[in-house]
Amino acid sequence: AVMPIHYKEGFVKDAFLSSIIGMDSKKYRFYWTKKVFQEGGSLPASQNSPPLIMLLVRKNASAIGYITVLELDEVKGIKVITKIKTE
């Protein structure tokens, strides 16, 4: 199973959700709220710290996250899958 780690709320998360997931933030929250109430479980993790997101991805083979290119300190231990524009 994949362990998603979301970026803090804002334009980066919005760009990821629309480009990769195909939903806006409102639809995504609704989807997960409904899923949690119907099937149990919990919402995907969210972090406000890009270094923490990178650390979690490096340490957990099932983790996947996203940050801005400017916040990427190094790619050692991280596989960059794609880059998206945030405009």
Secondary structure, DSSP 8 states (H G I E B T S, - for coil): --EEEE--TTHHHHHHIIIII---HHHHHHHHHHHHHHH-----EE-S-HHHHHHHHHH-TTEEE---GGG----TT----------
